[in-house]
């Protein structure tokens, strides 16, 4: 697996950088490699910042470079669209698109990928993150070597990307550094304890969903297990449920909380059957017996939900059909063991 660290040269994206980069790449694709004109003079920034800007344009998906030959840049399809419709990166939707590109770029923005996809601590210090990232690198490629300084610099750059400088620096900030990153508007990180330098991940989109004016529906992964408190939720579609009682009871509980004007909640819990009911009799007993364990756990969850519902009669027939098709017999001890 290819991984890249500290390619930003410690510079987070400054406001105006992406617009400036797109403009000059559009006008002059070889702006970063032209031997006749100094890119520092064209772009009006220092050498290390030029290198950083070149990197950021690519990892947020606005530009791409040739893999071989002259390393000229060109706008991607996303870059062309942003350049035409929102070249100053003013729309929140544009920021979310760029954030998505950055957070899913495992190869060229490894620390960002890890932070948003593999690092599940909601409250953390730099040491927590760096230690976890070191383990992630080792697990993916034990022969890959990266300096501890690079991991520390990546962490600081991540923090500065999403957290306003005035929150992290109580003293005076030089004019050059008093420029926040546009991605900071997404509010994905906050500082919990300035003295101990403890940070936390935040999810401002949940607040928008709770208000109900801007966002009417929310699609999430691993979101309803714990830490979510939106009692106004009335409807939930659980597409990838769990057979672990602790997990599905927690998810169910997020939706069943009392709220003013809320009389009941609707939960659509999708079940998984390895073989459709119409085809069970086609397969041999050995194959059906091998999947009975999974079907049993699904049925136990169904029954648990059903027993608490106000409309159990809707699912009773389906539960009976599944038990009959798979020739499954459940006793009370099995149900109690898996639910309690």
N, C-alpha and C positions, 0 to 999 in steps of 0.2 A: 504494500500500500504506500502510495506517495503521500508525503506530508510536508507542509511548509510552515515555518514559524518566523516571526519578526521581519517579514518582508515589507512591512510598513515603515521601517526605520524609526519607530516610536512615534510617528505622526499619525494622529487620527484624521478623519476627513474633516477639513475645514469648510465652513459655509462659503459657497461660491466656487469651490474647487471643481466639483463635478460639472457644473455649467461651463466653466472655463475649459476643462479638459475636453468635453464633447465639442465645443465650438472649434477648438484648434485641431482636433482629430478630424473633424468634418472638413475643415479648410485645408489641412496639411497632414495627411496620414502618417508621414514620417517625422512628425514634430519631435518625437522623443529620440530619434536616432540620426537626424540630419547632421552631417559632418560640416556643412557649410554655415549653418546657423545654430547658435547656442540655444538649446531649449530653455535655459535659465533666463535668457534675454527675452525670448518670445513669451514665456509664461509668467515672467515676473516673480519667480520664486527661486529659492536656493537649490543647490544640487541635490541634497538629500530629499527635499520636498518634491522635486521633479520625479525622482525615483519612486517616492511614496505615491504620488498622484497617478503615475503610470500603473502602479499595482492596484490601487483602489478602483480605478475605472474598470479594470478587468474583473475583479472579484465580486463587484456588485452587478455585473452582467451588462454594463453599458458599452464596453468595447471588447475587441478580441484581437490577438496578434497572430501573425504567421508562425507556424511551428518551426519552420526552417527558412533559410534565406534572410532577406532583410526584414527585420522585426517591426514592420509598420503596423499601425493600428487602424481599425475601421470600426464603425458603429455596428453593434449587433441589431437585430430586429427590435429588441426592447429599447436599445439606445436610440434608434431612429424614432421610435414612437415617443419616447420621453423628450427627445430634442425638439420634436415638432410641437408636442402638446403641453409639455411642462418642463421646459429646459431649465427653469430656475428652481426646480424641485420644491414646489410650493404645496402640492396636493399630498394629503396624508396617505392616500392610496399608493402614490408613487413611492413614498418612503417605505411602505409595507412591502412593496414589490422588491425594492432594493435590499431590504432587510432579509427577505426570503432568499434571494439569490446569495447573499453573504452567508447566512446561517446554514445553507445547504452545500456550500462549497468546501467539501471535506478535504480535497487535495490541496487547494491553494490558500484556504483560510481555516486551517485545521483547528486552531484554538477557538474560533467563533463557532465552528461546527460542533465541537465538543461541548462548549458552554451551553448551547441552546438545544442540543439533542441527546447528550450523554451525561451531563452533569446535573444531578437532580437535587442538589442541596438548595433549599430556598433561602437560607441565610448562611453566609460564608465569609471567610477571610481570604486574603491572597494566598496564604499558606494552604488552606483547604483546596483551593482551585489548582494550584501548581502541583500539589501532591497527587491529586486525582488525575490531572493531565499527564503527569509522568507515568502513572500506571496505565493510562489509556494508550500512550505511545508504546510502552513495553509490550502490552498485550497484542497490539496490532503488528508490531515488527520489533522483535527483540534485538535485532542488529542495527536498528536506527538509533543514531546518536544526536541529541540536541542539547545545547548548553542551557543550564538552569537560568542564566541571565535572559535568554530568549523567551523562556516561558514566563518569567516575571514581567518582562516588557510587554508580552502579549496581554497579560492580565491587566496591566495599567492602561494599555491602549483600549481594551474592551471597556473598562470603567469610564475612561475619558470619552469614549464614543457615545455612551448612553446617559452619562451623568454630568450635569452642569458643573463647570469648574468652580463656581462660587460655593458649591456644596462640599467640595473636597479640599479646597484650599482657603483656609481662613485668613491667610496673609495676603499681601498684595500680589497681584498677577500682572505680569508684563503685558503690554498691549498686544504683542504678537500671539501670546497664549490665551488671551481673553476672548477666544472665539470658540463657541461650542459647535459640536458636530450636529448636522441636521437630523441625524438618526436619534438624537437625544429627545426629539419631540415625541418619540414613541413611548418614552417613559418605562423602559424595560428593566432598569436597575435603579435602586435608591440606596441611600446610605442609612444604615440602622443605628450605628454607634460611631461617631466621628473619631472619638479618642481611641477606641479599640480597633478602628478600621474594619468594622463588620458591615457587610453589604447584604442586600436582599434582592431577589428577583421580584418584579411586580408585573401585574397583568391588567393594565388600564382598560383593555377591551372588555373585561368583565364588568367594570363600572358602567361602561356605555350600554352593555347588555341589560344590566340591572335597571338602569334608568328607563330603557325601553323606547326611547325616542328615535335613536339612530340605528340601533341594532336590534332586530326582532328575533333572530335565531343565532345560535352559536354552535360551531362544530369544533370539538376538542378531543384530544387524546390524553388519557390518564388525568383527566381534570376533575372527576367527581369522586375520587377516592377519599380525599381529605383536604381540608383547608379552603374549600369553596363554601361561601355562605350567601346564597341568593334565595331566600325563602319565597320570593314571588314567583319562582319557576312553577309553571302549571303542567308543562308537557315535556317529556324526555323520551328520546329514541336511543336505546342502548344497543348499538350495532355489534359490539364485540364484548359480550358480557363475560363474566368470570364464573368459574365453578367454585371459587373460594368464597365461602359464606361471608367472611369478614369484609371482603371487597365489595360484593354485590349488595350487601346490607348497607354499607356506607354510601354507595352510589344511590341506592333507593332512598336513603334518609335525606339526602340533599334535596330531593324533589318533594318529599312528604312534609317538610317543615311548614308550620302554621304561618299564615300571612293574612292581613286584613282583606276581607272580600274573597278569599280563596276557600272554596268549599271542598274541593277535592283536587287530586292531581291525576293526570293520565301518564302511564308509563308503558311504552312499547318495548318489551325486552325480546330481542331476536334470539332464537335458539339455533343450534347447529346440529344437523343430523347428517352423519357420514353417508348414509344411503337413504334416498327418498322412500317414503312409505309405499309408493307404487312399485318399487323395485326390490324391496327387501326379500321377497320370496324367490327372486331370481338367483340370489347368491347362496353359496354353500353355508352350512351351519357353522363351519370353522371361521369363515370371514365375518359372519354376523356376530358370533360369540366374541370375536376380537374387538368389536366396537361397542359392545353392550355397556362397558364401563363408562364410556363417554356419554352415551345416551342416558344412562341412569342418572349421572350427575346433572345433565340438562333437565331431566324430568323432576328431580328433587328441587331444583331452583324454580321451575315452573310451578310446582305445587306450593312452594313457600310463598311465592308472589300471589298465587291464586287464593290461598287461605286468608290473606290479608285484604283482598280486594272486595269491592262492592258488587262485582259482576263475575263471580267465579264460574257461573254456568256457561259463560262464553267459551272457556278453555277446557271444561271438563271432558267434552267429547273428543277434543284433540288429544288430550293426555291419554284417554282410554285407547284411542286408535294407535298412538305411538307404542304404548305398553303391549298392546295386542300384536302389532306388526313385528315387533322385535322379541316377542315372547319373554317379556320382563316381568318379574314379580318383585315388588318392593315391600319390605316389612317395616314396621315402625322404628325398629332399632337402626336401620340404615338411614332413614330420614332424619332421625334425631341426631345421629352421629355427624351428618353432613351439614346440618343447619345450625345447630347450637354450638 
